[in-house]
Structures are given as structure tokens and as C-alpha cells.
């Protein structure tokens, strides 16, 4: 398959990605293994290098210690934990853990946790679609709307994550093509 075909196929998958909204997250509390497996399934297209672990038990424990997420209750994690872990796992690719924590807290303070999480999902999906259109060579004509200062960091981080993913995929496909 050619570079263009592979990129188009990958982008068509990425453009259809749907991050679960707050109301779509599990209603029942989950154990650590279940949380890690669930997040890996939700975010598999975000990680080009499949050998790289996107989330491990140790990472989750560290996030609790750093107070990025609340401690589990009786070793179980709620939808609130899952939402935080999805956002952290995605955003830590482009900003520091401290910046992720501050950004999440700031946005949650302004919008509330549920709205902030849903806004994160919407922005990530939009950024991925935009990056894929660019990767497929489509002309982008964007109207830049006024952005609230509280939303700016997340909007830019989402674009950075999407760009990083496309860069990694582009390099992977170009390297593969060179080996032919």
C-alpha cells in the first residue's frame, strides 16, 4: 500500500474517533486493570508506537500520589477517575504533568468537571479532524473564532497533540516507504 493510501486510511479512522462523553463513561466503578484496559481501548489511535505503554498501574498510582486524580475508593475507580485519566493520558504527550493538573483544575473551576471533560473531548476530536485534513493534503480555510482565555490552553494543547500524532505517523510511513 502506498504512503498516500496508508495515510488516508489511517486518517479516516482518526477522523471518526469518538472520545466518550461524561454520560458515556462507565456507570459502575472499575478496578485498576479494567481502567487501564478501557483507556487503552479508547485511546489506541493516539499512540503510534504500540510498544509504548500509554497508561500503566504505576502511572495511575503516581497520579494519585501527585493528586492529579482522587484516590480510589476501596480500590475502585469511578467515571470521574476515568475522565481525568483519559485527559491526562492524552495531554501529557505535549505538556508537563504539572501543566496538565493546573489546566484541568482551571477549566473545571470555570466550566465544572463534566462540561470541562466534554469540552476536552470535543476539542480533541476537532483537532484530530483538522490535522488529518491537512495530512491528506486538503486545503484548510479556517475561521478563527474568538477564544475565551479559559479555553485557550486546552484548544492549543489539543492542536499540539493532534499535530504530534500526525507527525509520528508521517515519519513512520515515510520510514517504511524508504525501506521498500
C-alpha positions in Angstrom: 0.0 0.0 0.0 1.4 3.5 -0.9 2.2 6.2 1.6 -0.9 8.2 0.5 -3.2 5.2 0.7 -2.0 4.3 4.2 -2.2 7.9 5.4 -5.7 8.3 4.0 -6.8 5.0 5.6 -5.3 5.9 9.0 -6.8 9.4 8.8 -10.2 8.1 8.0 -10.1 6.1 11.3 -8.7 9.0 13.2 -11.3 11.4 11.9 -14.0 9.1 13.1 -12.6 8.8 16.6 -15.2 9.4 19.3 -14.0 10.1 22.8 -16.6 9.0 25.3 -18.5 11.9 26.8 -19.1 12.1 30.5 -22.5 10.4 30.2 -21.0 7.6 28.1 -18.3 6.7 30.7 -18.9 3.5 32.8 -21.6 4.0 35.4 -20.1 1.3 37.6 -16.8 1.6 39.4 -13.9 -0.3 38.0 -10.7 -1.9 39.3 -7.3 -0.7 38.2 -6.8 -3.4 35.5 -10.2 -2.6 34.0 -9.5 1.1 33.9 -6.1 0.6 32.2 -7.7 -1.7 29.6 -10.6 0.6 29.0 -8.4 3.7 28.5 -6.1 1.8 26.1 -9.1 0.9 24.0 -10.4 4.5 24.0 -7.0 5.9 23.1 -5.4 3.3 20.9 -5.2 5.6 17.8 -3.4 8.3 19.9 -0.3 6.2 20.2 1.6 5.3 17.0 4.3 3.3 18.8 2.2 0.4 20.0 5.1 -0.8 22.2 4.9 2.4 24.2 2.6 2.0 27.2 0.1 4.8 27.3 -1.0 4.1 30.8 0.2 1.7 33.5 -0.8 0.8 37.0 2.3 2.6 38.2 1.3 5.8 36.3 -2.2 5.7 37.9 -0.7 5.3 41.3 1.7 8.2 40.7 -1.2 10.4 39.5 -2.9 9.6 42.8 0.2 10.5 44.8 0.6 13.7 42.8 -3.0 14.5 43.5 -3.8 14.7 39.8 -6.7 12.3 40.4 -8.5 11.5 43.7 -7.6 8.3 45.5 -9.7 5.3 44.6 -12.5 4.2 46.9 -12.0 0.6 48.1 -9.6 0.1 45.1 -12.3 1.1 42.7 -12.2 4.0 40.2 -15.3 6.0 39.2 -16.2 7.7 35.9 -14.6 10.8 37.4 -11.3 8.9 37.6 -11.7 7.6 34.1 -12.4 11.1 32.7 -9.3 12.5 34.4 -7.1 9.6 33.2 -8.2 10.0 29.6 -7.4 13.7 29.7 -4.1 13.2 31.5 -3.0 10.4 29.2 -3.7 12.5 26.1 -2.4 15.8 27.3 0.8 14.6 28.9 2.1 14.0 25.4 2.6 17.7 24.9 2.7 19.4 28.3 4.1 18.6 31.7 2.1 16.7 34.3 2.1 19.9 36.4 0.6 21.9 33.5 -1.9 19.1 32.9 -3.0 19.3 36.5 -3.2 23.2 36.5 -5.0 23.2 33.2 -7.6 20.6 34.2 -8.2 22.4 37.5 -8.6 25.8 35.9 -11.0 24.6 33.2 -13.0 22.5 35.8 -13.3 25.6 38.0 -14.7 27.7 35.2 -16.9 25.1 33.4 -17.4 22.4 36.0 -15.9 18.9 35.7 -18.5 17.4 33.4 -18.6 20.3 30.9 -14.8 20.7 31.0 -14.3 17.0 30.2 -16.8 17.1 27.4 -15.2 20.3 26.0 -11.8 18.4 26.1 -13.4 15.6 24.0 -14.9 18.0 21.5 -11.7 19.9 21.1 -9.6 16.8 20.7 -11.9 15.4 18.0 -12.0 18.7 16.1 -8.2 19.0 16.3 -7.7 15.4 15.0 -10.1 16.0 12.1 -8.3 19.3 11.2 -4.8 17.6 11.4 -6.0 14.7 9.2 -7.4 17.0 6.6 -4.1 18.8 6.5 -2.2 15.4 6.3 -4.3 14.3 3.4 -3.4 17.5 1.5 -6.7 19.1 1.8 -6.7 22.9 1.8 -7.7 24.3 5.2 -9.6 27.5 5.3 -10.4 28.2 8.9 -12.4 30.9 10.5 -10.7 31.5 13.8 -13.4 32.3 16.3 -12.7 34.4 19.4 -11.5 32.1 22.2 -12.2 32.6 25.8 -8.9 32.8 27.8 -10.1 29.9 30.0 -10.3 27.7 26.8 -7.2 28.8 25.0 -4.7 26.4 26.7 -6.9 23.4 26.0 -7.6 24.4 22.4 -3.9 24.8 21.7 -2.9 21.6 23.6 -5.5 19.6 21.5 -3.9 21.0 18.3 -0.5 20.1 19.6 -1.5 16.5 20.4 -3.1 16.1 17.0 -0.1 17.6 15.3 2.3 15.3 17.2 0.2 12.2 16.3 0.2 13.1 12.6 4.0 13.8 12.7 4.7 10.4 14.3 2.5 8.6 11.7 4.1 10.6 8.8 7.6 9.6 9.9 6.5 6.0 10.5 5.1 5.8 7.0 8.0 7.6 5.4 10.5 5.3 7.1 8.5 2.3 6.0 8.4 3.6 2.4 12.2 4.2 2.5 12.8 0.6 3.5 11.0 -0.7 0.4 
